[in-house]
Amino acid sequence: MDNLMKKYFMPQKMMRTVIISLIPIVLASIYFFGWRSLVLLLWTTLFGVGTEYIFEKKYGKKMSEAIFVTCILYTLTLPASTPLWIAAVGIVFGVVFGKEVFGGFGRNIFNPALVARAFVYVSFPEPLTIHWSEVASGFPGGFGTYLTKSIDTISQATPMLIFRETGEMVASSKLLLGNVAGSLGETSAILIILAAIYLIYKKVAAWQTMVGVLIGFTGLSSILYLFGNPQIPNPIFGILSGGFLFGTVFMATDPISSPKTVEGKWIYGILIGIITVIIRGYALFAGGMMFAILIGNTFAPIIDEGVRYSKKRKREKKEGVTA
Protein backbone atom coordinates (compact mmCIF):
# COMPACT_ATOMS: atom_id res chain seq x y z
CA MET A 1 0.00 0.00 0.00
CA ASP A 2 2.82 2.37 0.92
CA ASN A 3 4.64 1.63 -2.35
CA LEU A 4 1.43 2.30 -4.27
CA MET A 5 1.04 5.66 -2.55
CA LYS A 6 4.65 6.62 -3.34
CA LYS A 7 4.13 5.66 -6.98
CA TYR A 8 1.17 7.97 -7.54
CA PHE A 9 1.38 10.60 -4.77
CA MET A 10 3.92 13.10 -3.49
CA PRO A 11 4.64 12.26 0.19
CA GLN A 12 3.33 15.13 2.35
CA LYS A 13 3.69 14.60 6.08
CA MET A 14 1.74 17.77 6.84
CA MET A 15 -1.29 16.55 4.93
CA ARG A 16 -1.21 13.20 6.72
CA THR A 17 -1.26 15.05 10.03
CA VAL A 18 -4.36 16.96 8.95
CA ILE A 19 -6.04 13.71 7.91
CA ILE A 20 -5.33 12.21 11.35
CA SER A 21 -6.92 15.24 13.02
CA LEU A 22 -10.02 14.77 10.86
CA ILE A 23 -10.58 11.08 11.63
CA PRO A 24 -12.51 11.66 14.91
CA ILE A 25 -14.76 14.18 13.13
CA VAL A 26 -15.44 11.71 10.32
CA LEU A 27 -16.34 9.03 12.87
CA ALA A 28 -18.58 11.51 14.67
CA SER A 29 -20.38 12.28 11.41
CA ILE A 30 -21.19 8.58 11.03
CA TYR A 31 -22.42 8.41 14.62
CA PHE A 32 -24.65 11.48 14.22
CA PHE A 33 -26.03 10.87 10.72
CA GLY A 34 -25.40 7.27 9.67
CA TRP A 35 -23.15 5.34 7.30
CA ARG A 36 -24.15 7.51 4.36
CA SER A 37 -21.58 9.98 5.68
CA LEU A 38 -18.84 7.50 4.88
CA VAL A 39 -20.39 6.62 1.52
CA LEU A 40 -20.48 10.32 0.64
CA LEU A 41 -16.83 10.70 1.66
CA LEU A 42 -15.64 7.72 -0.40
CA TRP A 43 -17.70 8.91 -3.37
CA THR A 44 -16.25 12.43 -3.38
CA THR A 45 -12.74 11.07 -2.84
CA LEU A 46 -13.13 8.81 -5.87
CA PHE A 47 -14.07 11.74 -8.11
CA GLY A 48 -11.61 14.15 -6.52
CA VAL A 49 -8.61 11.84 -6.88
CA GLY A 50 -9.72 10.83 -10.38
CA THR A 51 -9.92 14.45 -11.49
CA GLU A 52 -6.48 15.32 -10.15
CA TYR A 53 -4.99 12.16 -11.68
CA ILE A 54 -6.20 13.14 -15.14
CA PHE A 55 -4.57 16.57 -14.90
CA GLU A 56 -1.31 15.50 -13.26
CA LYS A 57 -0.83 12.55 -15.63
CA LYS A 58 -1.04 14.96 -18.55
CA TYR A 59 2.00 16.82 -17.23
CA GLY A 60 3.82 13.72 -16.01
CA LYS A 61 3.53 14.70 -12.33
CA LYS A 62 2.43 12.83 -9.23
CA MET A 63 -0.73 13.72 -7.38
CA SER A 64 -0.53 15.53 -4.05
CA GLU A 65 -1.75 13.91 -0.84
CA ALA A 66 -3.50 17.22 -0.28
CA ILE A 67 -6.27 15.96 -2.55
CA PHE A 68 -7.41 13.64 0.25
CA VAL A 69 -7.62 16.59 2.65
CA THR A 70 -9.59 18.55 0.07
CA CYS A 71 -12.07 15.71 -0.41
CA ILE A 72 -12.54 15.15 3.33
CA LEU A 73 -13.00 18.85 4.11
CA TYR A 74 -15.44 19.31 1.24
CA THR A 75 -17.50 16.29 2.25
CA LEU A 76 -17.67 17.45 5.87
CA THR A 77 -19.22 20.74 4.74
CA LEU A 78 -22.15 18.90 3.14
CA PRO A 79 -25.43 17.70 4.69
CA ALA A 80 -25.61 13.92 5.04
CA SER A 81 -28.46 13.69 2.50
CA THR A 82 -26.66 15.55 -0.29
CA PRO A 83 -27.35 13.74 -3.61
CA LEU A 84 -24.27 11.82 -4.75
CA TRP A 85 -24.26 13.40 -8.21
CA ILE A 86 -24.22 16.91 -6.70
CA ALA A 87 -21.34 15.95 -4.41
CA ALA A 88 -19.42 14.60 -7.42
CA VAL A 89 -20.03 17.69 -9.56
CA GLY A 90 -18.87 19.90 -6.70
CA ILE A 91 -15.55 18.19 -6.04
CA VAL A 92 -14.72 18.03 -9.75
CA PHE A 93 -15.43 21.75 -10.07
CA GLY A 94 -13.38 22.52 -6.95
CA VAL A 95 -10.33 20.54 -8.07
CA VAL A 96 -10.40 21.91 -11.61
CA PHE A 97 -11.24 25.57 -11.00
CA GLY A 98 -9.90 25.91 -7.48
CA LYS A 99 -6.58 24.19 -8.07
CA GLU A 100 -5.62 22.82 -11.49
CA VAL A 101 -6.32 25.97 -13.52
CA PHE A 102 -3.71 27.73 -11.36
CA GLY A 103 -1.08 25.07 -12.05
CA GLY A 104 -1.81 22.43 -9.43
CA PHE A 105 -0.77 22.02 -5.82
CA GLY A 106 1.01 24.97 -4.24
CA ARG A 107 -0.16 27.48 -6.83
CA ASN A 108 -3.86 27.78 -6.07
CA ILE A 109 -5.15 31.11 -4.78
CA PHE A 110 -8.35 29.73 -3.29
CA ASN A 111 -9.03 26.78 -1.02
CA PRO A 112 -10.29 24.06 -3.44
CA ALA A 113 -12.65 22.53 -0.87
CA LEU A 114 -14.35 25.88 -0.35
CA VAL A 115 -14.52 26.53 -4.09
CA ALA A 116 -16.35 23.20 -4.43
CA ARG A 117 -18.69 23.97 -1.53
CA ALA A 118 -19.49 27.48 -2.77
CA PHE A 119 -20.24 26.17 -6.24
CA VAL A 120 -22.77 23.57 -5.10
CA TYR A 121 -24.22 25.98 -2.54
CA VAL A 122 -24.99 28.56 -5.21
CA SER A 123 -25.91 26.10 -7.98
CA PHE A 124 -28.01 23.67 -5.94
CA PRO A 125 -29.31 25.67 -2.95
CA GLU A 126 -32.28 23.47 -2.03
CA PRO A 127 -30.45 20.25 -1.04
CA LEU A 128 -27.72 22.32 0.60
CA THR A 129 -29.94 24.62 2.67
CA ILE A 130 -33.27 22.89 3.22
CA HIS A 131 -32.78 19.12 3.39
CA TRP A 132 -31.25 18.28 6.77
CA SER A 133 -31.16 15.05 8.75
CA GLU A 134 -31.97 14.36 12.38
CA VAL A 135 -29.11 13.75 14.78
CA ALA A 136 -28.81 10.25 16.21
CA SER A 137 -28.23 9.70 19.92
CA GLY A 138 -27.60 6.87 22.35
CA PHE A 139 -26.07 3.57 21.32
CA PRO A 140 -25.27 2.67 18.57
CA GLY A 141 -26.38 6.04 17.17
CA GLY A 142 -25.88 6.43 13.43
CA PHE A 143 -23.71 3.30 13.35
CA GLY A 144 -26.96 1.35 13.28
CA THR A 145 -28.50 3.04 10.25
CA TYR A 146 -27.65 4.17 6.73
CA LEU A 147 -29.12 7.66 7.09
CA THR A 148 -31.08 9.28 9.91
CA LYS A 149 -34.58 10.63 9.32
CA SER A 150 -35.04 13.86 7.40
CA ILE A 151 -36.10 17.07 9.16
CA ASP A 152 -39.31 18.78 8.11
CA THR A 153 -39.72 21.51 10.74
CA ILE A 154 -37.71 24.68 11.38
CA SER A 155 -37.46 23.83 15.08
CA GLN A 156 -35.15 20.93 14.18
CA ALA A 157 -33.07 22.75 11.56
CA THR A 158 -29.50 23.98 11.99
CA PRO A 159 -28.76 26.39 14.89
CA MET A 160 -28.11 29.36 12.59
CA LEU A 161 -31.31 28.79 10.60
CA ILE A 162 -33.33 28.48 13.81
CA PHE A 163 -31.88 31.77 15.05
CA ARG A 164 -32.65 33.53 11.78
CA GLU A 165 -36.23 32.33 11.70
CA THR A 166 -37.19 32.51 15.37
CA GLY A 167 -34.44 34.41 17.21
CA GLU A 168 -33.94 31.40 19.49
CA MET A 169 -30.46 30.12 20.29
CA VAL A 170 -29.65 26.44 20.75
CA ALA A 171 -28.06 25.58 24.12
CA SER A 172 -24.26 25.78 24.14
CA SER A 173 -24.05 22.29 25.63
CA LYS A 174 -25.66 20.82 22.52
CA LEU A 175 -23.36 22.80 20.25
CA LEU A 176 -20.30 21.59 22.17
CA LEU A 177 -21.29 17.92 22.02
CA GLY A 178 -22.58 18.04 18.46
CA ASN A 179 -26.09 16.71 18.80
CA VAL A 180 -27.55 19.37 16.51
CA ALA A 181 -28.47 19.25 12.84
CA GLY A 182 -26.06 20.63 10.30
CA SER A 183 -23.34 19.71 7.86
CA LEU A 184 -21.37 16.56 8.61
CA GLY A 185 -18.29 18.16 10.14
CA GLU A 186 -19.53 21.32 11.77
CA THR A 187 -21.61 19.81 14.57
CA SER A 188 -19.21 18.86 17.40
CA ALA A 189 -17.32 21.90 18.69
CA ILE A 190 -15.33 19.81 21.18
CA LEU A 191 -13.86 17.57 18.48
CA ILE A 192 -12.93 20.57 16.34
CA ILE A 193 -11.24 22.30 19.30
CA LEU A 194 -9.27 19.13 20.07
CA ALA A 195 -8.22 18.94 16.42
CA ALA A 196 -7.06 22.57 16.59
CA ILE A 197 -4.90 21.80 19.64
CA TYR A 198 -3.38 18.81 17.86
CA LEU A 199 -2.62 20.76 14.67
CA ILE A 200 -1.06 23.63 16.61
CA TYR A 201 1.03 21.17 18.65
CA LYS A 202 2.25 19.55 15.43
CA LYS A 203 2.95 23.03 13.98
CA VAL A 204 0.78 22.26 10.96
CA ALA A 205 -1.82 25.02 11.36
CA ALA A 206 -1.06 28.68 12.14
CA TRP A 207 -2.43 29.61 15.56
CA GLN A 208 -2.09 33.28 14.63
CA THR A 209 -4.74 32.85 11.94
CA MET A 210 -7.10 31.02 14.29
CA VAL A 211 -6.76 33.61 17.04
CA GLY A 212 -7.07 36.41 14.48
CA VAL A 213 -10.39 35.01 13.25
CA LEU A 214 -11.66 34.76 16.83
CA ILE A 215 -10.58 38.33 17.61
CA GLY A 216 -12.22 39.78 14.48
CA PHE A 217 -15.43 37.82 14.97
CA THR A 218 -15.74 38.31 18.73
CA GLY A 219 -14.86 41.99 18.56
CA LEU A 220 -17.41 43.06 15.95
CA SER A 221 -20.17 40.67 17.04
CA SER A 222 -19.80 41.82 20.67
CA ILE A 223 -20.14 45.47 19.69
CA LEU A 224 -23.21 44.85 17.51
CA TYR A 225 -24.77 42.50 20.07
CA LEU A 226 -24.31 44.98 22.94
CA PHE A 227 -25.92 47.69 20.81
CA GLY A 228 -29.00 45.46 20.56
CA ASN A 229 -28.74 44.44 16.91
CA PRO A 230 -31.39 41.70 16.52
CA GLN A 231 -29.59 39.98 13.63
CA ILE A 232 -26.49 39.31 15.71
CA PRO A 233 -26.52 36.55 18.37
CA ASN A 234 -24.19 36.56 21.36
CA PRO A 235 -20.57 35.83 20.36
CA ILE A 236 -20.38 32.45 22.10
CA PHE A 237 -23.36 31.12 20.17
CA GLY A 238 -21.89 32.53 16.96
CA ILE A 239 -18.54 30.84 17.55
CA LEU A 240 -20.05 27.44 18.33
CA SER A 241 -22.48 27.37 15.38
CA GLY A 242 -22.65 27.74 11.62
CA GLY A 243 -19.41 25.94 10.83
CA PHE A 244 -17.40 28.81 12.32
CA LEU A 245 -14.94 26.65 14.25
CA PHE A 246 -14.59 24.14 11.42
CA GLY A 247 -13.76 26.92 8.97
CA THR A 248 -11.39 28.61 11.42
CA VAL A 249 -9.38 25.48 12.17
CA PHE A 250 -9.29 23.68 8.82
CA MET A 251 -10.10 26.18 6.05
CA ALA A 252 -8.69 29.54 7.08
CA THR A 253 -5.35 27.96 8.03
CA ASP A 254 -4.77 26.37 4.63
CA PRO A 255 -1.03 27.11 4.11
CA ILE A 256 -1.37 27.58 0.35
CA SER A 257 -4.26 30.03 0.14
CA SER A 258 -3.46 32.03 3.30
CA PRO A 259 -0.71 34.61 3.93
CA LYS A 260 2.86 33.47 4.55
CA THR A 261 4.01 36.30 6.82
CA VAL A 262 3.23 36.20 10.54
CA GLU A 263 1.75 39.69 10.53
CA GLY A 264 -0.24 38.78 7.44
CA LYS A 265 -1.80 35.80 9.23
CA TRP A 266 -3.09 38.09 11.99
CA ILE A 267 -4.56 40.59 9.53
CA TYR A 268 -6.02 37.82 7.38
CA GLY A 269 -7.64 36.11 10.37
CA ILE A 270 -9.15 39.31 11.75
CA LEU A 271 -10.50 40.18 8.29
CA ILE A 272 -12.21 36.79 7.97
CA GLY A 273 -13.78 37.14 11.43
CA ILE A 274 -15.17 40.60 10.66
CA ILE A 275 -16.53 39.60 7.25
CA THR A 276 -18.24 36.54 8.77
CA VAL A 277 -20.17 38.75 11.19
CA ILE A 278 -21.24 41.09 8.39
CA ILE A 279 -22.40 38.28 6.09
CA ARG A 280 -24.27 36.48 8.86
CA GLY A 281 -26.01 39.60 10.05
CA TYR A 282 -26.82 41.46 6.86
CA ALA A 283 -26.60 39.06 3.88
CA LEU A 284 -28.87 36.25 2.74
CA PHE A 285 -26.50 33.53 3.91
CA ALA A 286 -27.02 32.10 7.39
CA GLY A 287 -23.46 30.84 7.79
CA GLY A 288 -21.09 33.27 6.11
CA MET A 289 -17.82 31.57 7.05
CA MET A 290 -17.37 29.96 3.65
CA PHE A 291 -17.61 33.22 1.69
CA ALA A 292 -15.58 35.12 4.30
CA ILE A 293 -12.63 32.75 3.85
CA LEU A 294 -12.83 32.91 0.05
CA ILE A 295 -12.79 36.71 0.27
CA GLY A 296 -9.82 36.41 2.62
CA ASN A 297 -8.09 34.16 0.07
CA THR A 298 -8.48 36.94 -2.48
CA PHE A 299 -6.68 39.43 -0.27
CA ALA A 300 -4.00 37.05 1.09
CA PRO A 301 -1.31 37.87 -1.54
CA ILE A 302 -2.02 41.61 -1.19
CA ILE A 303 -1.75 41.40 2.59
CA ASP A 304 1.65 39.69 2.33
CA GLU A 305 2.87 42.28 -0.15
CA GLY A 306 1.73 45.08 2.14
CA VAL A 307 3.49 43.53 5.14
CA ARG A 308 6.73 43.03 3.22
CA TYR A 309 6.60 46.58 1.84
CA SER A 310 5.99 48.01 5.30
CA LYS A 311 8.93 46.05 6.71
CA LYS A 312 11.14 47.20 3.85
CA ARG A 313 10.25 50.85 4.42
CA LYS A 314 10.94 50.55 8.15
CA ARG A 315 14.27 48.84 7.48
CA GLU A 316 15.31 51.49 4.96
CA LYS A 317 14.26 54.24 7.32
CA LYS A 318 16.26 52.69 10.15
CA GLU A 319 19.33 52.25 7.94
CA GLY A 320 19.01 55.85 6.81
CA VAL A 321 18.93 57.13 10.38
CA THR A 322 21.90 54.93 11.32
CA ALA A 323 23.89 56.16 8.36
C-alpha positions as a printed NumPy array, in Angstrom:
array([[  0.   ,   0.   ,   0.   ],
       [  2.819,   2.367,   0.917],
       [  4.639,   1.628,  -2.35 ],
       [  1.432,   2.296,  -4.268],
       [  1.044,   5.664,  -2.55 ],
       [  4.647,   6.622,  -3.344],
       [  4.133,   5.659,  -6.982],
       [  1.175,   7.966,  -7.538],
       [  1.382,  10.598,  -4.768],
       [  3.92 ,  13.099,  -3.491],
       [  4.638,  12.26 ,   0.189],
       [  3.334,  15.129,   2.346],
       [  3.69 ,  14.595,   6.077],
       [  1.741,  17.772,   6.837],
       [ -1.292,  16.545,   4.931],
       [ -1.211,  13.202,   6.724],
       [ -1.257,  15.046,  10.033],
       [ -4.359,  16.964,   8.954],
       [ -6.037,  13.71 ,   7.91 ],
       [ -5.333,  12.205,  11.346],
       [ -6.916,  15.24 ,  13.016],
       [-10.025,  14.771,  10.865],
       [-10.585,  11.076,  11.633],
       [-12.511,  11.66 ,  14.909],
       [-14.756,  14.176,  13.133],
       [-15.442,  11.714,  10.319],
       [-16.338,   9.032,  12.869],
       [-18.583,  11.51 ,  14.674],
       [-20.382,  12.282,  11.405],
       [-21.189,   8.577,  11.034],
       [-22.425,   8.405,  14.621],
       [-24.65 ,  11.476,  14.223],
       [-26.034,  10.873,  10.721],
       [-25.4  ,   7.275,   9.673],
       [-23.154,   5.339,   7.3  ],
       [-24.148,   7.507,   4.356],
       [-21.581,   9.985,   5.685],
       [-18.836,   7.496,   4.877],
       [-20.385,   6.618,   1.518],
       [-20.479,  10.323,   0.636],
       [-16.825,  10.697,   1.659],
       [-15.644,   7.721,  -0.395],
       [-17.698,   8.91 ,  -3.37 ],
       [-16.253,  12.43 ,  -3.384],
       [-12.738,  11.066,  -2.842],
       [-13.134,   8.815,  -5.874],
       [-14.068,  11.737,  -8.106],
       [-11.608,  14.147,  -6.521],
       [ -8.61 ,  11.837,  -6.879],
       [ -9.723,  10.827, -10.377],
       [ -9.92 ,  14.451, -11.494],
       [ -6.48 ,  15.325, -10.151],
       [ -4.994,  12.16 , -11.677],
       [ -6.203,  13.145, -15.14 ],
       [ -4.566,  16.568, -14.902],
       [ -1.306,  15.496, -13.261],
       [ -0.826,  12.554, -15.63 ],
       [ -1.043,  14.955, -18.549],
       [  2.003,  16.824, -17.23 ],
       [  3.821,  13.722, -16.009],
       [  3.529,  14.696, -12.328],
       [  2.428,  12.832,  -9.231],
       [ -0.733,  13.721,  -7.376],
       [ -0.529,  15.526,  -4.047],
       [ -1.754,  13.909,  -0.843],
       [ -3.505,  17.225,  -0.278],
       [ -6.272,  15.961,  -2.55 ],
       [ -7.409,  13.641,   0.249],
       [ -7.618,  16.585,   2.654],
       [ -9.588,  18.555,   0.072],
       [-12.068,  15.711,  -0.409],
       [-12.544,  15.155,   3.332],
       [-13.004,  18.853,   4.107],
       [-15.442,  19.308,   1.236],
       [-17.499,  16.29 ,   2.255],
       [-17.668,  17.451,   5.869],
       [-19.218,  20.743,   4.742],
       [-22.153,  18.905,   3.137],
       [-25.431,  17.703,   4.686],
       [-25.613,  13.917,   5.039],
       [-28.461,  13.693,   2.505],
       [-26.66 ,  15.549,  -0.292],
       [-27.349,  13.741,  -3.606],
       [-24.266,  11.825,  -4.747],
       [-24.259,  13.401,  -8.206],
       [-24.223,  16.908,  -6.703],
       [-21.338,  15.953,  -4.412],
       [-19.415,  14.603,  -7.42 ],
       [-20.03 ,  17.689,  -9.555],
       [-18.872,  19.896,  -6.696],
       [-15.555,  18.185,  -6.038],
       [-14.718,  18.026,  -9.752],
       [-15.425,  21.748, -10.069],
       [-13.376,  22.522,  -6.955],
       [-10.33 ,  20.539,  -8.071],
       [-10.397,  21.908, -11.613],
       [-11.24 ,  25.572, -11.003],
       [ -9.897,  25.908,  -7.482],
       [ -6.584,  24.186,  -8.072],
       [ -5.618,  22.823, -11.487],
       [ -6.322,  25.973, -13.516],
       [ -3.714,  27.726, -11.365],
       [ -1.083,  25.071, -12.049],
       [ -1.813,  22.433,  -9.432],
       [ -0.774,  22.016,  -5.818],
       [  1.005,  24.97 ,  -4.239],
       [ -0.159,  27.483,  -6.834],
       [ -3.856,  27.784,  -6.071],
       [ -5.15 ,  31.113,  -4.782],
       [ -8.355,  29.731,  -3.293],
       [ -9.034,  26.783,  -1.022],
       [-10.287,  24.059,  -3.441],
       [-12.652,  22.528,  -0.867],
       [-14.346,  25.884,  -0.355],
       [-14.523,  26.53 ,  -4.092],
       [-16.346,  23.203,  -4.431],
       [-18.688,  23.974,  -1.529],
       [-19.487,  27.485,  -2.768],
       [-20.239,  26.168,  -6.24 ],
       [-22.773,  23.565,  -5.104],
       [-24.218,  25.981,  -2.539],
       [-24.989,  28.561,  -5.212],
       [-25.908,  26.098,  -7.979],
       [-28.015,  23.675,  -5.936],
       [-29.311,  25.67 ,  -2.95 ],
       [-32.282,  23.466,  -2.029],
       [-30.447,  20.248,  -1.04 ],
       [-27.716,  22.323,   0.605],
       [-29.937,  24.621,   2.673],
       [-33.274,  22.893,   3.223],
       [-32.783,  19.117,   3.392],
       [-31.252,  18.279,   6.766],
       [-31.16 ,  15.051,   8.755],
       [-31.975,  14.356,  12.379],
       [-29.106,  13.747,  14.777],
       [-28.811,  10.252,  16.213],
       [-28.233,   9.701,  19.925],
       [-27.605,   6.87 ,  22.347],
       [-26.071,   3.57 ,  21.32 ],
       [-25.266,   2.674,  18.57 ],
       [-26.378,   6.035,  17.17 ],
       [-25.878,   6.43 ,  13.433],
       [-23.713,   3.304,  13.347],
       [-26.957,   1.346,  13.282],
       [-28.498,   3.042,  10.253],
       [-27.652,   4.166,   6.727],
       [-29.117,   7.664,   7.09 ],
       [-31.075,   9.277,   9.91 ],
       [-34.58 ,  10.631,   9.322],
       [-35.038,  13.859,   7.404],
       [-36.102,  17.074,   9.158],
       [-39.314,  18.778,   8.111],
       [-39.717,  21.515,  10.743],
       [-37.714,  24.681,  11.381],
       [-37.456,  23.833,  15.081],
       [-35.154,  20.934,  14.176],
       [-33.067,  22.749,  11.563],
       [-29.5  ,  23.983,  11.992],
       [-28.756,  26.391,  14.889],
       [-28.111,  29.362,  12.585],
       [-31.312,  28.787,  10.598],
       [-33.327,  28.484,  13.807],
       [-31.884,  31.77 ,  15.053],
       [-32.647,  33.527,  11.784],
       [-36.232,  32.331,  11.702],
       [-37.19 ,  32.509,  15.375],
       [-34.438,  34.411,  17.212],
       [-33.943,  31.405,  19.492],
       [-30.462,  30.118,  20.29 ],
       [-29.654,  26.443,  20.75 ],
       [-28.058,  25.577,  24.115],
       [-24.264,  25.784,  24.141],
       [-24.048,  22.29 ,  25.633],
       [-25.661,  20.823,  22.515],
       [-23.355,  22.797,  20.247],
       [-20.302,  21.587,  22.17 ],
       [-21.288,  17.921,  22.021],
       [-22.576,  18.045,  18.459],
       [-26.094,  16.706,  18.802],
       [-27.549,  19.368,  16.511],
       [-28.473,  19.245,  12.844],
       [-26.055,  20.634,  10.296],
       [-23.34 ,  19.71 ,   7.858],
       [-21.365,  16.563,   8.607],
       [-18.291,  18.163,  10.136],
       [-19.53 ,  21.316,  11.774],
       [-21.605,  19.814,  14.574],
       [-19.21 ,  18.858,  17.4  ],
       [-17.324,  21.898,  18.686],
       [-15.329,  19.808,  21.179],
       [-13.855,  17.57 ,  18.482],
       [-12.928,  20.568,  16.341],
       [-11.238,  22.295,  19.299],
       [ -9.268,  19.129,  20.075],
       [ -8.217,  18.939,  16.416],
       [ -7.057,  22.565,  16.594],
       [ -4.905,  21.804,  19.638],
       [ -3.381,  18.806,  17.858],
       [ -2.625,  20.761,  14.665],
       [ -1.056,  23.631,  16.607],
       [  1.03 ,  21.166,  18.647],
       [  2.249,  19.547,  15.433],
       [  2.95 ,  23.026,  13.978],
       [  0.777,  22.26 ,  10.961],
       [ -1.823,  25.023,  11.359],
       [ -1.058,  28.684,  12.144],
       [ -2.427,  29.607,  15.562],
       [ -2.091,  33.278,  14.63 ],
       [ -4.74 ,  32.85 ,  11.936],
       [ -7.098,  31.017,  14.29 ],
       [ -6.757,  33.612,  17.039],
       [ -7.074,  36.408,  14.485],
       [-10.392,  35.013,  13.249],
       [-11.655,  34.76 ,  16.832],
       [-10.576,  38.335,  17.605],
       [-12.215,  39.783,  14.485],
       [-15.428,  37.822,  14.972],
       [-15.739,  38.312,  18.733],
       [-14.863,  41.994,  18.562],
       [-17.41 ,  43.057,  15.952],
       [-20.172,  40.671,  17.037],
       [-19.801,  41.82 ,  20.672],
       [-20.141,  45.472,  19.687],
       [-23.209,  44.847,  17.509],
       [-24.773,  42.498,  20.069],
       [-24.313,  44.977,  22.938],
       [-25.917,  47.688,  20.811],
       [-28.996,  45.459,  20.562],
       [-28.742,  44.437,  16.912],
       [-31.393,  41.699,  16.523],
       [-29.588,  39.981,  13.631],
       [-26.49 ,  39.309,  15.713],
       [-26.523,  36.546,  18.373],
       [-24.194,  36.563,  21.36 ],
       [-20.566,  35.835,  20.363],
       [-20.379,  32.454,  22.102],
       [-23.361,  31.117,  20.166],
       [-21.892,  32.528,  16.963],
       [-18.539,  30.841,  17.547],
       [-20.055,  27.444,  18.331],
       [-22.478,  27.367,  15.38 ],
       [-22.651,  27.735,  11.622],
       [-19.406,  25.945,  10.829],
       [-17.4  ,  28.811,  12.322],
       [-14.936,  26.649,  14.246],
       [-14.586,  24.137,  11.42 ],
       [-13.758,  26.915,   8.972],
       [-11.39 ,  28.613,  11.416],
       [ -9.38 ,  25.477,  12.167],
       [ -9.289,  23.678,   8.818],
       [-10.101,  26.18 ,   6.048],
       [ -8.689,  29.541,   7.082],
       [ -5.348,  27.961,   8.034],
       [ -4.767,  26.369,   4.626],
       [ -1.03 ,  27.112,   4.111],
       [ -1.369,  27.575,   0.347],
       [ -4.259,  30.032,   0.142],
       [ -3.461,  32.03 ,   3.298],
       [ -0.709,  34.614,   3.93 ],
       [  2.861,  33.468,   4.551],
       [  4.009,  36.305,   6.821],
       [  3.231,  36.196,  10.54 ],
       [  1.754,  39.693,  10.528],
       [ -0.243,  38.779,   7.443],
       [ -1.795,  35.804,   9.231],
       [ -3.088,  38.09 ,  11.991],
       [ -4.559,  40.588,   9.53 ],
       [ -6.019,  37.816,   7.384],
       [ -7.643,  36.111,  10.368],
       [ -9.153,  39.309,  11.748],
       [-10.496,  40.184,   8.287],
       [-12.214,  36.792,   7.975],
       [-13.779,  37.142,  11.427],
       [-15.171,  40.601,  10.657],
       [-16.527,  39.6  ,   7.251],
       [-18.235,  36.542,   8.765],
       [-20.174,  38.751,  11.187],
       [-21.235,  41.095,   8.387],
       [-22.405,  38.285,   6.093],
       [-24.269,  36.481,   8.863],
       [-26.012,  39.601,  10.05 ],
       [-26.823,  41.455,   6.861],
       [-26.6  ,  39.058,   3.883],
       [-28.867,  36.248,   2.741],
       [-26.504,  33.527,   3.908],
       [-27.018,  32.095,   7.393],
       [-23.456,  30.841,   7.785],
       [-21.093,  33.271,   6.111],
       [-17.821,  31.569,   7.055],
       [-17.366,  29.964,   3.647],
       [-17.607,  33.218,   1.691],
       [-15.579,  35.121,   4.299],
       [-12.625,  32.753,   3.85 ],
       [-12.835,  32.908,   0.052],
       [-12.791,  36.71 ,   0.272],
       [ -9.824,  36.408,   2.618],
       [ -8.086,  34.162,   0.065],
       [ -8.478,  36.94 ,  -2.483],
       [ -6.677,  39.433,  -0.269],
       [ -3.998,  37.055,   1.094],
       [ -1.312,  37.872,  -1.541],
       [ -2.015,  41.613,  -1.192],
       [ -1.748,  41.4  ,   2.59 ],
       [  1.65 ,  39.693,   2.329],
       [  2.873,  42.285,  -0.149],
       [  1.728,  45.081,   2.141],
       [  3.491,  43.533,   5.141],
       [  6.727,  43.03 ,   3.215],
       [  6.602,  46.583,   1.84 ],
       [  5.994,  48.012,   5.302],
       [  8.933,  46.048,   6.711],
       [ 11.145,  47.204,   3.85 ],
       [ 10.247,  50.852,   4.423],
       [ 10.938,  50.555,   8.151],
       [ 14.273,  48.845,   7.483],
       [ 15.308,  51.49 ,   4.955],
       [ 14.261,  54.244,   7.324],
       [ 16.258,  52.689,  10.148],
       [ 19.327,  52.247,   7.941],
       [ 19.006,  55.854,   6.809],
       [ 18.928,  57.127,  10.381],
       [ 21.895,  54.927,  11.325],
       [ 23.889,  56.165,   8.364]])
